[in-house]
């Protein structure tokens, strides 16, 4: 039974008791629940006095690596394992997934985010939430919304136009809310178009609940709330962390003085109570530490992206020089709230050594960002006397709270690559990084390049699996690797200044912007090599009221079993709105045995063809021919099908503010206006001149003309009747 709560109890229930717990209300039999990070492991605090150090848990690959698998089934399995660990540790809500778009490669938290593309992000976010929640543990979809940088993150206003917001930055949130029904959504720190997200009523109530049907709890990011009363009024339910005695008192006062409707507070408290109720059946069970480590290894191996291979991989029987400190001391996750204390930690050096009977020798190559001549010479000498050299380089620590200053590798790492390649041309560079690094121009000189990302606690074994061909690489880039930072669409508007961050590239985020400007890139969105090859047959496409169905035969033409990530990009030539030249609209991750052909079917949902029409404030599918290009990356499109799609009805109401041209472009408008202007033919030059003028302005300018204000009013009534 729902016992009645006083306003004071409701206020207490809607703020945390401490860093990670909600407040129990004993009189009503409401226990406290535990929420904790997230997203690639369960970070349950060891002691209340140190809320940031976690007990050991599996450190799965961070989102950057999980996303590069392009495999929602695998991410769902990761979610299930995370759910099992959370349950075993008594955690009710795991704070993830983070579905913010990677707007700039410099964002310090890109390792926690999936992709620069909303469709891929959404598919993986849905999988993560479904996996975790299938275990009776709640997810917290974060950080809602437009939180794509760390600089000034608690105050900066993300200034985004509505179409960009809807089509790009909100799209994955909408999809995950609708399809996976997360128990909670976490509002972000930043402001959106000037208003703190934690008190953004349009976002938290009108869009999230009203349009998308969210019925769970909106929780604040930790410390995001500025004005508790304004937040609750806007639709925020749970303020974390706590306690927040002053905020609780302010809420009670606001209710007493009528500044806040009692029902609004009751609703929030009821939502928190319902969340607690969902978690009540919580049972603890152990989890299989070894099986989770093995799963972490499987995901990491599948997320590694083979960027370049001039025949040097997979490794043969010759001797190996393993160079670079990161081979021995792995970079396996980023810093900040997502940092996990792993149950164990594999390093690449040991795993490579264990995987071969060949001689494996190691030299650290660097011990800081500055080149050390002695370390470099030792590494180069080892490379010279080995059959193949593996060079591990990457970013220095990346962490929540700060954006990166540069795309470049540290100088000492660049120098190591250069000296090793000079000593032994059979060199493979292995990148260890959470955000993309610049590979041009030095990659031209290396025959092998492997993007290992931050692969989690089992990354060392995963790297060995790929190097020796125990796993045939199938990871794909979920973000573009630019040639230069200045080429990036976000470059001129990152990280903003004076409290504002203008999303100046609009809908042209990531590859959309590179493609629109026909910019050369180092490695395109969707790209990744395999140890086998795939050939595409001709794609065919049909459209109906549900969307577009594409079929394409794909053949494994090599001699190894492998996986192909088949990608479908849609273009709308002649669209009346500015669009990217192509947008990812479907993909399939398909295992194909050597010599076999798979008949791949890709389903493009009709909703995903829509753009946000700012005139009508709604989604619209444009009718006409849609080009569906299918291939192995956004820039390796092998076959295109053209299909006719029926458009939505898009009659824009004509008003006095509509221009002469708009009236004439509309068949009814042309008829009604044409007969009103009936008389001597209008000079075509005059018509051209006046085409952009709104009718009511013409009426003002030419008071004696055929369009006086009364006539305009009659026309508007007639045309819309
Ligand atoms: C982060 C969130 C995290 C929360 C709790 C915040 O600083 O932005 O992602 O879930 O802390 O640790």
Boltz pocket constraint, residues with backbone or C-beta under 6 A from the ligand:
constraints:
  - pocket:
      binder: B
      contacts: [[A, 37], [A, 38], [A, 95], [A, 142], [A, 143], [A, 221], [A, 222], [A, 337]]
      max_distance: 6.0
